[in-house]
Amino acid sequence: MKPYQKRLLEDYRRVRKEELKLFNYILIRELGLSETRPKAPMNLLKKQYEAMHEYSKVLATRLVMEGIDKYI
């Protein structure tokens, strides 16, 4: 695997991990199970999640195009 492919894969994994953490936080908060209350409103957190999700889809597409999607 070439260095730029490794960076692409690492970036995908990092973004996906953070995306899932944010998704879980939003879900837990909407269910009323979270005691934390960030200053950011829920709609802003959801926009952040949507942006992260869109970015991870772009990265996944690039991984497929590079032929290294078997590592995700």
BELFEN-V891262 format. One line per field, one symbol per residue. burial: + if it has 16 or more other ideal C-beta (glycine too) atoms within 10 Angstrom, else -. A space follows every 50 residues. Layout:
burial: ???
//
This chain:
burial: -------++--+--++--+--+---+--+---------------+---+- -++--+--+--++----+----
//
